[in-house]
């Protein structure tokens, strides 16, 4: 994780989140204890509790922090592009690459990832809606510029993101005991590109 000039994410918190991800990856979320995390960080358990009351609180902040990095990165990647079609494609590809980078660094197992899924479901729903709104804004820009036909932008955005997540999930199922780093991201990228092209061809004004 990168250092941020933000009072919410001070240097100590970022260190806790970064090391906690490594411990979760190594032992699995269920088996990891606050003692394990404190020892790995090199701080007393009482000091760790000053920042976080439980490992559930830690994993929620891990997801929250990564989500902020995702949205900031998306803005930078597509902000200066003029062709809206390219913006949509890069939006979806960057989203996939950010997921890959976030989890591959610690070689998190798919099982470990699935263990924490129920804990972050609410966060996922909130972030997913934000992603829909962001992508819909891009599609609406294409409509206003005459590059896309007047279709419901949020509906298109939602379906593009649902499809993208479905492709990820399909690759997870092919490798249920391995690490996320072993997922075939090249296949995911090609599949997302293929279907996105079909959808964008359908709404593009020739």
Residue frames relative to the residue before (quaternion, step in Angstrom):
aa qw qx qy qz dx dy dz
X 1.0000 0.0000 0.0000 0.0000 0.00 0.00 0.00
X 0.4120 -0.7170 0.5069 0.2433 3.54 -1.03 0.73
X 0.5357 -0.6072 0.4753 0.3441 3.53 -1.22 0.50
X 0.1240 -0.8008 0.5846 0.0392 3.58 -0.96 0.88
X 0.3911 -0.6942 0.5529 0.2439 3.54 -1.15 0.74
X 0.4389 0.6592 -0.4687 0.3913 3.53 0.49 1.23
X 0.4866 -0.7013 0.4376 0.2827 3.56 -0.76 1.06
X 0.6029 0.5577 -0.3612 0.4416 3.60 1.15 -0.56
X 0.7764 0.2446 -0.1268 0.5668 3.57 1.00 -0.85
X 0.0152 0.8108 -0.5840 0.0373 3.57 0.31 1.20
X 0.7396 -0.4482 0.2749 0.4202 3.54 -1.32 0.31
X 0.6566 0.5205 -0.3159 0.4451 3.59 0.95 -0.84
X 0.6620 0.5046 -0.3111 0.4587 3.59 0.92 -0.88
X 0.6449 0.5234 -0.3235 0.4532 3.54 0.95 -0.86
X 0.6327 0.5228 -0.3248 0.4700 3.58 1.04 -0.78
X 0.6392 0.5227 -0.3214 0.4636 3.60 0.96 -0.86
X 0.6836 0.4898 -0.2914 0.4559 3.58 0.85 -0.96
X 0.6646 0.5202 -0.3059 0.4406 3.56 0.92 -0.91
X 0.7010 0.4474 -0.2694 0.4856 3.59 0.86 -0.94
X 0.6087 0.5594 -0.3523 0.4386 3.59 1.04 -0.72
X 0.6202 0.5383 -0.3453 0.4542 3.59 0.99 -0.77
X 0.6525 0.5142 -0.3146 0.4592 3.57 0.98 -0.82
X 0.6670 0.4949 -0.2999 0.4693 3.59 0.98 -0.84
X 0.6265 0.5234 -0.3330 0.4718 3.60 1.01 -0.79
X 0.6550 0.5186 -0.3047 0.4574 3.56 1.02 -0.85
X 0.6937 0.5011 -0.2745 0.4386 3.56 0.99 -0.87
X 0.8225 0.2555 -0.0974 0.4987 3.57 0.82 -1.02
X 0.4909 -0.6071 0.4657 0.4166 3.58 1.21 -0.42
X 0.5872 -0.6155 0.3894 0.3532 3.57 -1.03 0.72
X 0.6583 0.5451 -0.3152 0.4125 3.58 0.90 -0.94
X 0.7426 0.4264 -0.2309 0.4619 3.59 0.89 -0.93
X 0.5797 0.6025 -0.3770 0.3985 3.57 1.18 -0.43
X 0.1615 -0.7780 0.6009 0.0863 3.58 -1.01 0.85
X 0.6392 -0.5031 0.4060 0.4166 3.55 -1.28 0.26
X 0.5811 0.5720 -0.3629 0.4510 3.60 1.16 -0.59
X 0.6334 0.5359 -0.3248 0.4540 3.58 0.98 -0.89
X 0.6786 0.4985 -0.2843 0.4584 3.55 0.91 -0.98
X 0.6600 0.5146 -0.3074 0.4529 3.57 0.89 -0.96
X 0.6609 0.5111 -0.3036 0.4580 3.58 0.95 -0.90
X 0.6644 0.5080 -0.3035 0.4565 3.58 0.95 -0.87
X 0.6721 0.4833 -0.2881 0.4814 3.57 1.07 -0.73
X 0.3823 -0.7238 0.4805 0.3146 3.54 1.14 -0.69
X 0.5877 0.5416 -0.3849 0.4617 3.54 1.05 0.78
X 0.5823 -0.5783 0.4278 0.3789 3.57 -1.18 0.42
X 0.6136 -0.5760 0.3933 0.3702 3.55 -1.13 0.70
X 0.6314 0.5455 -0.3301 0.4414 3.58 1.03 -0.77
X 0.6431 0.5137 -0.3144 0.4729 3.56 1.08 -0.74
X 0.6231 0.5292 -0.3356 0.4680 3.58 1.08 -0.74
X 0.6585 0.5172 -0.3089 0.4511 3.58 0.99 -0.82
X 0.5343 0.6056 -0.4100 0.4238 3.59 1.22 -0.34
X 0.7287 0.4046 -0.2185 0.5075 3.56 1.10 -0.77
X 0.8135 0.0352 0.0352 0.5795 3.58 0.94 -0.92
X 0.3865 -0.7455 0.5055 0.1982 3.56 -0.93 0.95
X 0.8082 0.0398 0.0070 0.5875 3.59 1.17 -0.49
X 0.6159 -0.5394 0.4149 0.3970 3.55 -1.28 0.29
X 0.5632 0.5823 -0.3866 0.4408 3.60 1.21 -0.45
X 0.6364 0.5163 -0.3182 0.4767 3.57 1.06 -0.79
X 0.6397 0.5328 -0.3247 0.4488 3.57 1.04 -0.78
X 0.6965 0.4728 -0.2972 0.4507 3.59 0.78 -0.98
X 0.6044 0.5447 -0.3604 0.4562 3.59 1.09 -0.60
X 0.6768 0.4725 -0.2966 0.4804 3.59 0.99 -0.80
X 0.5651 0.5715 -0.3852 0.4535 3.59 1.14 -0.56
X 0.6899 0.4686 -0.2726 0.4798 3.57 0.86 -1.00
X 0.6499 0.5292 -0.3164 0.4444 3.58 0.96 -0.88
X 0.6635 0.5064 -0.2959 0.4644 3.56 0.96 -0.89
X 0.6638 0.5029 -0.3002 0.4651 3.56 0.91 -0.94
X 0.6225 0.5450 -0.3348 0.4509 3.58 1.07 -0.73
X 0.6408 0.5182 -0.3230 0.4653 3.57 0.99 -0.80
X 0.6446 0.5102 -0.3161 0.4737 3.56 1.00 -0.82
X 0.6168 0.5547 -0.3385 0.4441 3.58 1.06 -0.76
X 0.7151 0.4566 -0.2698 0.4555 3.58 0.76 -1.03
X 0.6228 0.5223 -0.3389 0.4738 3.57 1.05 -0.69
X 0.6648 0.5096 -0.2944 0.4601 3.56 0.98 -0.88
X 0.6298 0.5391 -0.3279 0.4530 3.56 1.00 -0.81
X 0.6420 0.5291 -0.3206 0.4529 3.55 0.95 -0.89
X 0.6784 0.4900 -0.2899 0.4645 3.58 0.93 -0.88
X 0.6727 0.5271 -0.2982 0.4251 3.58 0.96 -0.91
X 0.8084 0.2920 -0.1363 0.4926 3.59 0.86 -0.91
X 0.4529 0.7519 -0.4126 0.2437 3.57 1.27 -0.35
X 0.7926 0.3268 -0.1584 0.4898 3.61 0.89 -0.87
X 0.4980 0.6588 -0.4337 0.3603 3.60 1.24 0.11
X 0.3369 -0.7563 0.5278 0.1893 3.58 -0.98 0.81
X 0.6834 0.4614 -0.2874 0.4873 3.56 1.01 -0.81
X 0.3729 -0.7707 0.4743 0.2049 3.57 -0.47 1.21
X 0.5844 0.5729 -0.3712 0.4386 3.58 1.07 -0.64
X 0.6540 0.5003 -0.3009 0.4811 3.56 0.99 -0.87
X 0.6106 0.5619 -0.3466 0.4373 3.56 1.05 -0.75
X 0.6595 0.5058 -0.3081 0.4629 3.57 0.93 -0.91
X 0.6682 0.5040 -0.3022 0.4562 3.58 0.88 -0.93
X 0.6898 0.4720 -0.2812 0.4716 3.58 0.87 -0.95
X 0.5678 0.5867 -0.3687 0.4443 3.59 1.10 -0.68
X 0.7255 0.4383 -0.2430 0.4717 3.58 0.78 -1.06
X 0.6649 0.4977 -0.3114 0.4617 3.59 0.99 -0.77
X 0.6502 0.5049 -0.3243 0.4659 3.59 0.97 -0.81
X 0.6024 0.5633 -0.3427 0.4498 3.57 1.04 -0.80
X 0.6704 0.4863 -0.2915 0.4787 3.59 0.96 -0.89
X 0.6711 0.5061 -0.3009 0.4506 3.58 0.91 -0.92
X 0.6352 0.5305 -0.3340 0.4512 3.59 1.04 -0.75
X 0.6216 0.5293 -0.3258 0.4768 3.57 1.05 -0.80
X 0.6553 0.5252 -0.3005 0.4523 3.54 0.92 -0.97
X 0.6856 0.4851 -0.2862 0.4612 3.58 0.85 -0.96
X 0.6576 0.5456 -0.3159 0.4125 3.56 0.91 -0.94
X 0.7852 0.3447 -0.1711 0.4852 3.58 0.93 -0.86
X 0.6317 0.5638 -0.3467 0.4036 3.59 1.05 -0.62
X 0.5449 0.6429 -0.3997 0.3606 3.60 1.12 -0.58
X 0.7861 0.2838 -0.1481 0.5287 3.56 1.01 -0.80
X 0.3845 -0.7440 0.4621 0.2917 3.58 1.31 0.16
X 0.0741 0.8269 -0.5460 0.1128 3.54 0.82 1.08
X 0.3985 -0.7071 0.5270 0.2518 3.57 -0.92 0.89
X 0.6047 -0.5563 0.4252 0.3795 3.53 -1.21 0.54
X 0.6204 0.5497 -0.3406 0.4438 3.57 1.04 -0.76
X 0.6489 0.5092 -0.3153 0.4693 3.59 0.96 -0.84
X 0.6387 0.5270 -0.3188 0.4612 3.54 1.02 -0.81
X 0.6778 0.4927 -0.2912 0.4615 3.57 0.93 -0.90
X 0.5830 0.5975 -0.3678 0.4097 3.60 1.12 -0.63
X 0.7561 0.3910 -0.2110 0.4805 3.58 0.95 -0.84
X 0.4204 0.7471 -0.4458 0.2576 3.59 1.23 -0.22
X 0.6745 0.4890 -0.3298 0.4441 3.66 0.80 -0.83
X 0.6389 0.5535 -0.3268 0.4226 3.58 1.08 -0.70
X 0.7765 0.3345 -0.1689 0.5065 3.58 1.05 -0.70
X 0.3089 0.7898 -0.4882 0.2060 3.58 1.24 0.26
X 0.6653 0.5003 -0.3077 0.4609 3.58 0.94 -0.89
X 0.6425 0.5157 -0.3199 0.4679 3.55 1.02 -0.81
X 0.6306 0.5415 -0.3273 0.4494 3.55 1.01 -0.83
X 0.6588 0.5136 -0.3120 0.4526 3.57 0.90 -0.91
X 0.6532 0.5127 -0.3055 0.4660 3.56 0.99 -0.88
X 0.6903 0.4723 -0.2763 0.4733 3.58 0.89 -0.94
X 0.6202 0.5505 -0.3410 0.4428 3.55 1.05 -0.77
X 0.6521 0.5052 -0.3134 0.4704 3.58 0.98 -0.82
X 0.6303 0.5244 -0.3264 0.4703 3.56 1.07 -0.74
X 0.6369 0.5181 -0.3181 0.4741 3.58 1.04 -0.78
X 0.6194 0.5392 -0.3360 0.4612 3.57 1.01 -0.83
X 0.6760 0.5010 -0.2908 0.4555 3.57 0.85 -1.00
X 0.6618 0.5151 -0.3001 0.4546 3.56 1.00 -0.86
X 0.6869 0.4609 -0.2780 0.4883 3.57 0.93 -0.91
X 0.6192 0.5419 -0.3394 0.4558 3.58 1.05 -0.73
X 0.6134 0.5487 -0.3385 0.4561 3.57 1.09 -0.71
X 0.6320 0.5207 -0.3186 0.4773 3.56 1.08 -0.79
X 0.6703 0.4955 -0.2944 0.4674 3.58 0.91 -0.93
X 0.6335 0.5225 -0.3265 0.4680 3.61 1.01 -0.78
X 0.6041 0.5465 -0.3455 0.4658 3.56 1.10 -0.70
X 0.6467 0.5163 -0.3091 0.4687 3.57 1.05 -0.80
X 0.6256 0.5288 -0.3277 0.4707 3.57 1.08 -0.72
X 0.6811 0.4967 -0.2844 0.4567 3.57 0.92 -0.96
X 0.6978 0.4518 -0.2651 0.4885 3.58 1.11 -0.67
X 0.5147 -0.6736 0.3981 0.3505 3.57 1.28 -0.01
X 0.4742 0.6725 -0.4402 0.3595 3.58 1.24 0.37
X 0.7689 0.2318 -0.1229 0.5831 3.57 1.20 -0.62
X 0.5127 -0.6107 0.5057 0.3293 3.54 -1.24 0.54
X 0.5883 -0.6093 0.4099 0.3384 3.57 -1.22 0.43
X 0.1635 0.7530 -0.6061 0.1970 3.53 0.09 1.37
X 0.6171 -0.5419 0.3945 0.4122 3.64 -1.17 0.38
X 0.3780 -0.7800 0.4549 0.2045 3.57 -0.31 1.28
X 0.6702 0.5006 -0.3129 0.4497 3.60 0.90 -0.87
X 0.6372 0.5264 -0.3312 0.4552 3.57 1.02 -0.75
X 0.6484 0.5012 -0.3136 0.4796 3.58 0.99 -0.83
X 0.6545 0.5205 -0.3079 0.4537 3.58 0.92 -0.95
X 0.6534 0.5274 -0.3087 0.4468 3.55 0.91 -0.96
X 0.7014 0.4704 -0.2776 0.4579 3.59 0.85 -0.93
X 0.6133 0.5378 -0.3489 0.4614 3.59 1.07 -0.64
X 0.6883 0.4735 -0.2768 0.4748 3.57 0.96 -0.88
X 0.6226 0.5279 -0.3377 0.4687 3.59 1.04 -0.76
X 0.6496 0.5074 -0.3165 0.4693 3.57 0.96 -0.84
X 0.6415 0.5345 -0.3227 0.4456 3.58 0.93 -0.91
X 0.6765 0.4798 -0.2862 0.4798 3.59 0.94 -0.87
X 0.6246 0.5444 -0.3373 0.4469 3.58 1.07 -0.72
X 0.6248 0.5281 -0.3318 0.4698 3.59 1.05 -0.74
X 0.6223 0.5297 -0.3282 0.4737 3.58 1.03 -0.83
X 0.6833 0.5055 -0.2882 0.4411 3.56 0.83 -1.04
X 0.6209 0.5454 -0.3380 0.4504 3.58 1.03 -0.75
X 0.6647 0.4849 -0.2980 0.4841 3.58 1.01 -0.81
X 0.5778 0.5653 -0.3737 0.4550 3.60 1.12 -0.64
X 0.6870 0.5079 -0.2854 0.4343 3.56 0.85 -0.99
X 0.6256 0.5428 -0.3367 0.4479 3.57 1.13 -0.57
X 0.7900 0.2036 -0.0835 0.5722 3.57 1.20 -0.52
X 0.0138 0.8829 -0.4692 0.0111 3.62 0.74 1.04
X 0.7525 0.3744 -0.2207 0.4948 3.62 1.13 -0.42
X 0.5979 0.5966 -0.3561 0.3997 3.58 1.25 -0.12
X 0.6054 -0.5268 0.4304 0.4131 3.53 -1.29 -0.35
X 0.6321 -0.5385 0.3958 0.3922 3.53 -1.25 0.46
X 0.6048 0.5745 -0.3545 0.4225 3.58 1.13 -0.61
X 0.6665 0.5019 -0.3013 0.4617 3.61 1.20 -0.41
X 0.4432 0.6739 -0.4681 0.3609 3.57 1.26 0.03
X 0.4577 -0.6913 0.4909 0.2678 3.58 -1.02 0.80
X 0.1402 -0.8341 0.5310 0.0510 3.56 0.13 1.30
X 0.5649 0.5821 -0.3916 0.4343 3.59 1.14 -0.46
X 0.6529 0.4998 -0.3016 0.4826 3.57 1.00 -0.84
X 0.6298 0.5298 -0.3297 0.4626 3.59 1.00 -0.82
X 0.6641 0.5229 -0.3008 0.4416 3.55 0.88 -0.98
X 0.6719 0.4971 -0.2950 0.4631 3.58 0.91 -0.92
X 0.6665 0.5099 -0.3039 0.4510 3.56 0.95 -0.89
X 0.6530 0.5036 -0.3119 0.4720 3.57 0.94 -0.88
X 0.6511 0.5194 -0.3117 0.4573 3.58 0.95 -0.87
X 0.6496 0.5429 -0.3120 0.4311 3.56 0.94 -0.93
X 0.7267 0.4302 -0.2477 0.4748 3.57 0.75 -1.04
X 0.6218 0.5382 -0.3437 0.4535 3.58 1.04 -0.76
X 0.6229 0.5352 -0.3348 0.4621 3.59 1.02 -0.78
X 0.6447 0.5204 -0.3236 0.4569 3.58 0.95 -0.86
X 0.6787 0.4855 -0.2933 0.4666 3.60 0.89 -0.94
X 0.6913 0.4731 -0.2888 0.4635 3.59 0.87 -0.91
X 0.5933 0.5470 -0.3649 0.4643 3.59 1.10 -0.60
X 0.6579 0.5388 -0.2989 0.4331 3.55 1.07 -0.80
X 0.7679 0.3478 -0.1933 0.5019 3.60 1.04 -0.71
X 0.5365 0.6418 -0.4072 0.3667 3.60 1.25 -0.20
X 0.3715 -0.6919 0.5738 0.2326 3.52 -1.14 0.72
X 0.3812 -0.7617 0.4825 0.2041 3.56 -0.59 1.16
